[in-house]
Amino acid sequence: MKTVVSVSQGSSEYDYEMETEFLGQKFRVIRIGTDGDIEKAESVLESVHPQADAIGLSMIHDHYQVGREQLEHPETARLEACVPDKPVTTGAGLRGILQEWAVRHTQTELGHFFDNARVLFLNGQAGYRIARSLSEHTDNLQFADPYLDFGVPRVLTSLGQLETYTRLTAPLMFRPMAVKAINALHQSPLYRLGENLVAGSLHSAVRDSHVIVGAIGDLESFTEKELDGKTIITSRVTDSVLDWMRSRRVAMVVDYSPWLEGRPIGVNVMEAMISAALSRTPEQLGADDFLDVIQSLGIEPRILYPNGYRRVNRFAFVIHPLSQQYLTKTPPLDWVASVSPPKVMDLVEKAIAYTPPFVYSKVSGIRSPTGDEVEGWLITVGGTPREIMAHGPEFTYSRLLAAAKLAKKLGAQIMGLGAFTKVVGDAGITVAKRAPLPITTGNSYSASGALWAAHDAAKKVGRVHVGESGKMAGKAMVVGATGAIGSVCARLLAKAVDEIYMVAPEAAKLLALKESIELETPGAVVHVAATTNRDLADMDMIVTATSGAGKRILDIMKVKPGCVITDVARPLDIPAEDVAKRPDVLVIESGEIQLPGNPKMKDIGLPKGIAYACLAETIVLALEGRFENFTLGRNIEWEKVREIYKLGLKHGMELASISGVNGVFTEEDFERVRTLAAKATEPA
């Protein structure tokens, strides 16, 4: 029987002894903790030296490879020197493979999990292999080494900075006299005076991160508030450690340590056992040896959910002021507007269009019935529709790409485009090609939400019925039919109503769309017109989806009593004063979506927990982990409209209460429209 002894600088409370079979040989494994006493560790090594076939050193620094720097820690070298004629290892060779594999396994298993994640390394030198692997998926890496080494309240923000830091500090840090001097500094009154400031800096970095890489012992000072929703990459996660993670509401743990006899064991123990079994020194072990053992034992990283399945994904969504009036509601511009003539506000509106993007609101509390969660950021670009349309597409592209850069830095895995930002140029295609993260316009869900709301509203008004063909017995008009949302609304309505009327100023595009719809929906009755004037009075349902930005697109006084108008446009196509003229017509504002969970964000002009459908599409994709360019361009695919609708239902999205310019419609409102419409159509 071969004997492996692990001498740990950790607590003796966790000592154990066990017998097992490993690679066809019998082994006795002994763990001896020395409670952080280096001299005690030396004494233990001398006493176990005769009986041990190989020795592991635990809870002590590896000899790190950081960039081109090979670091040999003096205390580790001191302990290794106690046993010159036996294999001694910290497990560095095997640990590097297991650490890197943990990242790659998780990214493959969960799909895009680490994309743009904000990752904090409590010890970047120890986690260098993990950092290199993660750098393939995110640039948002931070390292707390200056804090741990010198008590400096600053984190490093790139692999390059870590390598430079290591190159500059290694000659100092790894000399015995320097170690003593630093320890003395940490005990000095001056350091104690600023200790809270230093600790606060680290705790702030933990709160702002999405993933934390560190040893269990380094995590113990952090609170539930700081670790809630975080992913931890660490090793040796026992049941008691998992209980502790549960108490801190950690979302997910990636444990890269190997298991033996139903328990996690130190990587140093496993490497010492390999060394003893193969009769080789740790220096003689190669990747093939480790791969053979990993495969033969079926070792793989563990993905654990301390509180049940919980995955937190991240999104960003771009918004902008929909009119000059929106600017007047924002401090300090509200004060400027109150004391300035209109011409001054016109200049302010022009100037605001040039401001860099900024975070308007953090979004949290969105939780799907599946257990998936999202957090996100609403990022504002300054241009109103008037200013956006007054400039060429490149003007808006540059601001959207700046917003995408900010979104990536925040950790977003996908970004949605709101309101007029998705109308400009080629409707998101160019932005998606240049952006550092996936883009969606949200138009698929906007179309779905619009028709969802129109269908429900028409049923409530009760002026139309389903005919023998299974379609709605009536006529529907789409104004702005050649646009991205308008065209897909027209395609869907052609399947659902007896006759569809498409209106847009681009005659050739209308004819092409008509031809396409008639091919995909045989028997559809499709009419086209450049304006609404001729056919408006006969419509039972109207969908407006233009980019008119304040232009009057129809005469509401000509609309049929009891007609349901769904206004998808932002800004709205139908002004409030027009709506007030026709109490016998129901004008609804698109189809807003009730988000699942307990959403928290600043006011976006909707009731709490309700989002525009384009924002909801971005959220649905984030919940589903679909980090891809989804809806782009003006030709929306029907399959994507159907898919996003189904995904929305899966994740608990519901059509919000049907609302208009004056808020949510009540049953009394629907009854009023029914009554007035009936009176208006009574024979004279």
N, C-alpha and C positions, 0 to 999 in steps of 0.2 A: 504494500500500500504506500502510495506517495503522499507526502504532506506538503501542503501549501499554507503559509502563514501570511495573513494580511495585518500589517502593523499600521494602525490609523492614528492620526493626530486628533481624531474625533473622540467623542465621549465613550468611556468604557461601558456605559449603560447598554450599549447595543452589541456587546460581545456575543459571539456564538461559536459553536463547534458542530460540524456535521460531517457525515460520511456519505459519499456519493460515487457513482460510476461516471467516468468522463473519458470519451474517446477509447472505450474498451478497457480502461484501467480503473482500479479502485483508488479513491482519493479521500484524504482527510483534510478538511478546510477549517482553519482556526482564525478567528478575527480577534485582535487585541487592541483596544483603544487606549490611548495614552493621555487623553484629556488636554491636548495642546502642549504637553511638556516634551520638548525636544530631547532633553537629557534622559527622560524616562524612555522615550522611543529608542534611543541608542542602547540603553540597558536591556530593553526587551529584545532588540535585534541580536545582541550578543548572546542572550540566553536561549533564543529559539534557533539560532544559526546551525547548531549541530544536527537537529532533527528535521529541518526544512529542506525540501528538494527545490523549492523556489519561494521567493518572498515578494509580496505585493506591498507597495506603500500607498496609503490612502489618506485623503484629506490633506494633501500636501501638493505643492506646485509641481506640475509637469515641467519637463524641459521643453519650452515652447519653440515653435517655428512660426515667426510672424514676418511675412515678407521674406527678406533675405537674412533676417536676424535669427540666429540660433541661440536661444536663451537657456542658460543652465542656472537654476536657482541654487544658492549656496546651501540652504538647509536640506534640500533634496540630495545634493551631492554629498553632504556630510553624512546623511543616513546611508546612502549607497556605499560609502567608503567603509561602513561598519561590517559589510559582508562582501569582501572582495572575491570570494571563491564560489559564490552561489548566484544563480540568476535573480536579479532584483529589478522590479519594474513598477512604474506608476500606471501602466496601462495605456501610455500615450499612443502607441501604434494602433491598437485595436480601437481606442476611443475615437481617434480621428475618423476612422472608417464609419463607426456607428453614428457619430454625430452628423456627418455629412449625409449618411443614408437616411437618418431621421427626417432631415429637411426634404430630401428628394421623395421619400416614401409619402410624406404628408402632402406634398404638392401634387403628386400623382393621384393619391387616394381621394383627396378632397377637391382637386381641380382649382387652380388659380388661388389657392388659399393665401399664399404669401405675397401675391401681387400688390406692390406699392405699400405693403404693411410698414408701419412705424415700429421698428425693432430696437429694443434697448438691451445691450449686453452689460451685465453687471461686472463681467471680467472679459474684456475683448480679447486679451492675449490667450486666455484659456479656451475661448470659443471661436478662435480664428477660423477653424475649418468650417464651422457652422456659418460664420459671417461670409466667407467666400462663396458658399453655396447659396445663401440667401441673396447675395449681391446679384445673382442672375435674375432675380424676380423683383427686387426692390432696391431703390437708392436711399431709402429712408432708414439708414443704419446709424445708431448712436452707441457710444461706448463710454462707460462710467469709470474707466481706468484712472483718470486723473483724480477723481474723488477717492477711489479706494487706495490708490498709491500715496497720494500727497494731501488728501483732504481739500482739493481744489474744487470749488463749486462750478465745474464746467464739464460738459460732455463733448467727446469727439464726434464728428458728424459724417465720417466717411472711412472706408478702409484705408485710403491713402493717408488720412490723418493718423489713424491707429499705427500704421507702419512707420510713419515719421516720428510719432511720439515714442514708439518702442526703440527706434534707432537712437534717439537722443537721450532717452532715460535709462536704457539698459545698462550702459557702463556704470551708471550711478546706482540703480536699483538693486543690482545683483552682486553687490559687494557687501560683505558682512558688516563693515563699519557703517556703510550707508543705511543698511537695514536698521541698525541700532539707532542711528541719528533720526531716522524717520519715525521710529517708534517713540523716541523721546519727544519729538515734535508733537505727536498726537496726544501726549500726556501734558503738554505745556499749558499754562493758564491762558496764553494768547490764543492757542488753537481752541481751547474750551470755550472761550468767549465767542468765537464765530462758528461754533459747531452747529448751532441750530440753523444758521444761514446755509451752511454747507449741506446739512441733511435735508433742508427744505428744497434745495435745488434738485437733489436726487429724487425725492418723493414727487416733485413736480414732473420730472422726466418719466417716472413710472406711470403717473396718471395719464400722461399724454401718449403713451405707447399703446400698441395693439398686441405686441408679442414681447415677452421678456425671456431672456436667456440667462440662466444662472443656476448656481448650486442651491439646494434646499435651504441651507443655513443662511445664505445671503438674502433670502426672501422674507425671513421671519419678522423683520421690523415693519413690513408694509401692512396696511389696514385693508379691510373689506372695501372701503370706498376707493382705494387705489388699485386693487386687483380685480374688482368686479368686471366681468366680461373679458378678461385678458386670457391670452394663450401663453402657457409657460413651457419652455423647452428645458428639460432638466434630466436628472438620472436618479435611479434608486427610489422610485415612488412606491413606498409601502402603503399598507392600508391606513396607518396612522397619518402618513403624509397626505394621503388622499382626503382623509377626514379634515385635515387642516385646510387643504385647498377648498374643500366644500364650504367651510366656515367663512372663507374669504370670497366666495362666489366666483371663483375662477371658472371660466367657461370651458377651457380645454387644456389638457396637459399632453405633451409629447415626451415620452420616457424612452431614452435610447439605451438604457442599461440592459444587459442580458439577464435572463432568469435561469435559475437552477434550483431543483427540488422545490418548486412552487414559490420561490421568493426571488426578488431582485438581488443581484450581487454586484459588488464593485467591479468595474472594468479591469482594475488592477488585479483582482482575484482571477478573473477569467484569463487574462493574458499570462499570469503566473502559472496557471494550470496548463495552458497550451505549451508554455515553455518547458514545464516539467514532463508533460506527456510526450513531447517530441524530442526531448533531451537537447534543446537548443537554448542559447541565450536569447534574451529579447532582441538584441541587435541582429541576430541571425534569422529572426522570424520575418517573413515577407507577406505581401498581400495574398499570395496563393494560400499560405497557411491559414490566414484569417478567414479567407473566403471558404475554404474547405470546412472549417469549424462552424462558421455561420450557417452554411447550407446543411451540414449534417445534423446540427442541433435545432434547425428551424428557428433561429433567432431572428426577430424582426422588431422594429420600434413599435411601441404601444401608443395608441391614441385613446386618451381617457377623457370622459366627461364627468367631472365630480358631482354635478347637480343634474345629471341626465343630459340628453343630447341638447347642445346649445352651440350654434355657430353664429358668429357676428360678422357680417359682411359690411362693406362700406360703399357709399355712392356720393356723387356730387350732382347738383342741378343748377343750371344757370338761369337767373331771372334778370329782369330789367324793369325800370319804371315804365308803366304803360301809357303815361301821359305827363304833361307838365304838372297837372294837379297832384300826381303821386309825389312829385318832388316837394311840393309845398307842405306835405304832411311829415316830412323828415327833418328832425333837428339837425343843424341849425337853420336849414333852408326855410323852415316854416316861419321863422322870425324875419328872414330876409324878404320872403314873399309878403309878409304883413306890412312892411314899410317901403316896399319898392314898387315902382310902376311896372306894367306888363313888359315893357321893353327890357328892363333889367332881368326879369325872369327868363325872357327869351335868350339873353346872353348866358345866363346861368345854365339853362338847358343845353346850350351848345357846348359850354365848358365841361359840364358833367359827362358828356359823351366821351371825353378824352381821359377820364380818370381810370386808373388801373383797377382791375377787379378786386373785390374784397369779400370776406365772408359776412353775409347778412345774418345768418342764423345757423346754429348747430341743430341737427335733427336727431332725436333719440326716441326710445320707447316703442318702436315699431317691431312687433313680434308676431310671426306667423303661427298658425296652429301646428305646423310641422316642427316647431322649436327653433327655426331659423330666425335670426334677428338682423336688423340693419341699423346702422347709424350713418349720418351723412351731413352734408353742408350745403346750404343754399348760397351760391356765389353770385354776387351782383356785378353786372357790367352796366355802365352808366347811361347808355343811349336810350332815349325814348324812341318809339316807332318812327316819329318824324325825323329824328336825327339819324337813325339807322338807315332809313330809306333815302336820306339826303346824301349819303356817302356811297362809294363803291363797295362791292363785296369784300375786298381786301381789308377795308377799315374794320369791319365786323369780324372777319376771320382772325385778324391779329389779336383782337380782344378776347375772342373765344379761345384761342390757343394760349393766351396768357392765363385765362381762367383754368384751362386744362392743366397747365403747368402747376398752378396753385393747388388744384384738386389732387394731382399726383403727390405733391408734397404733403398734403393733409392725410393721404392714405387711401383715397378713393380708388375703387377698382373699376368703376364705370361712371360716365358723366352724361347727363341728359341736357337737352337744349330746350329752353322754354320760350313761349310767345314768339316774338319776331326774330329771335336769334336763329330759329330753324327755318325761317322763310327766305333769308338772304341767300343770294347766289344759287348754288346747287343743292340747297336744303340739307346741309350736313355732310355731304360726300367729301368735299375738300377738307373740311375740319377733321373728319375721321381719318383721312389719309395722313394728316400732319400731326395729329394729337398723340400724346404719349400714353393714352389709355382709350378703351373702347367708348364709342359715342352712340347715342340714340336720340332721335328727335321726339320720341313719345307719340308720334302720330298714329301708330297702330291702335294704341289704347284710346287715344282721343276719338278716333273713328268709332271704335267699339262702344265707348262710353256715350257718345252722342246718340247712336242708334238705340242703345240700351235705354237711355233716358227718354228718347222720343217714343219708343214702343210703350213704355210704362205710362207716359203722359197721355198718349192717345187712348190707351185703355181707360184711364181715369176720366178723361173728358167724355168718352163714350159716343163719339160722333161717327166712328167708322167701325166696320165689322169685317170679319174674315169671310171671303167669298168661297164658292165651290172649288176654286182652284187651290185653296189653301193660302192664297195671298190676301193681303189687305185690299178690300174692295174700295179703291180710291186712287187718288193721284198724289204723287209726291214730287217736290221740286228740290233740286240741289243748286244753290247759288254759289258760284266759285267752284264749279264741278271739275275744272281741269287742275285744281291745286292738289296738294298731297292728300289732305284729309277729304276734300270734296270728292275726289275721284273714287276713293275706296268707299265712301258713303254711297255714291251713285251705284257702284258695282253691287253693294249689299242690298240696297233698296230695290234694285232691278229684280232681285230674287224674291222680294217680300211684298211688293205692291203691284197692282194691275198695270199702272203706267208711271213712268219716270220721266221727268222733265229736267234737262240739264242746261244750266245757264252759265256762260262765261264769255268774255270778250274775244278769246282766241278761237276763231271759227274753225281753223284747220285742226287744232287740238281736240275740239269738241267732236268733229266728225270722226277722228281717229278713235276717240274714246267710245263713241257710239258703236262703231264697228267692232271694237274689241268686246264690249259688253254683249252685243248680239251674238257673237261667236261663243262666248263662255256661258251665256244664259239663253239658250234657244227659246224662242217664244216671247222674250222680253219685248215690251212695247216702249221704245225709247224715242223721246223728242229732244230737239236741241234748239237753243235760241241764244242770241247775244245779250238780250236784256230780259228782265222779268215782266215787262209791261203786258205782253200779249196774253199770257197764260196764268198770271198770278191769281186772278179771282176764282179760278177753278180748283185750287190746290187744297187738299185735306191736310197735308203735312209739308213743311218747308224746313230744309237744313241750310243754314248760311255758314259758309266756311271760306270767306274771302280774306284778303290781306288789304282791305280798303283803308284801314287806319283812319276812320272817321268819316269816310265818304258814305253818302246815303245810297244803299244798294237796292232798296225796294220801297214802294209806297204802301205803308201798312194800312192805309184807308181803303185800299183795293182788295185786301185779303178777305177771304171767305170767313164768315162767323164760325167759331168752333175750330178753326185751324190751329194746329200745334206747330209753332216755330221753334226750332232748336238752333240757338246761336252758338256756334263752336268758335267763332273768331275771337281773338284777343288782340287789341281792344274789341269790344263787342260791335257787331254790325248794326244792331238795332238799339238806338239810343233810348234812354229812359223816358224821354218826353214822348216818343212815338208809342212806346208800350202803353203809356197812360191814356192815349187816345182810343185804345181798343180793349176795353175790359172783357169783350166777348171773344177775344183771341188769347191763347195761352202761349206766352213767349218764355221759354226756359233757357237757362244758360248752360248749354252743353250737358255733359254728364260727369259731374264730379264724383270722386271715389272716397268712400269711407275706409280709412286705413285700419289695419288690425292692431291690437295691442292698446297702448296708451301713448299715442304720439305726442311729442313735445317739440314745438318750434315757434318762432316768432310769427306774428300775424302776416298772412299772405292774402288777406282779403276774403277768406272763407271761414266758416265756423271751425271750431277746434276739432282736430282729428280728420278733417276733410282736405283732400288735395285735388288739384287739377289732374286730369287723366294723363297728361304727358309726364307730370312728375310721378304719378303712380306707376307708369310703365317702367321708369328708371328704378323705382323701389322694388317692383315685382321681379325685374331681372336680377337685382342684387340679392333678393331673398332666394331666388332660384339658383344663384351662383352662375348665371349666364353672362359671363363677362366677355361680351362680343359686340361688334357693331350690329345693331338689331334693325331699327327702322331708320333708313337713310333715303334721301332723294324724294322725288315727287310721285314716283310710282310705287305705292304701298302694296305689298302682297297680301292678298286675301288670307292666305295660309297663316301669315304672321298676326293678322287681326284676330283670327280664330284662336291661335296659339296663346297670345297674350291674354285673351279673355279667359281661357281655361286655366292658365297659370295664376291669374288673378283670383279666380275662385279657389284654387288649391291653397293659396296663401291667405285666404280670409278677406279678400277685397269685396266690398259690397257697393252697389250704387247708392250714393248718398241721397238724402231727401231731395226731391226735385225742387229746384229753386229758380227764382227770376231776379230781376233787378232790385226788387224790394225784399229779397230774402226767401225763406223756405215757403213753398205753397202748402196750405192746409187743405183738409177735405172741404172746408167751406169755400175756399178759393176755386177748387175744381167744380163744385156745385154751382158757384156763381157763373163761371164760364159756360157751363152746360145750360143753365137757365137763360142767360142773355143770348146765347147762340140760338137756342130754340125760339125765343121771341123774335129774334132778327130774321129768322127764316120762315116765320108763320105767314100764311097767305094774307094779303092785305084785305 
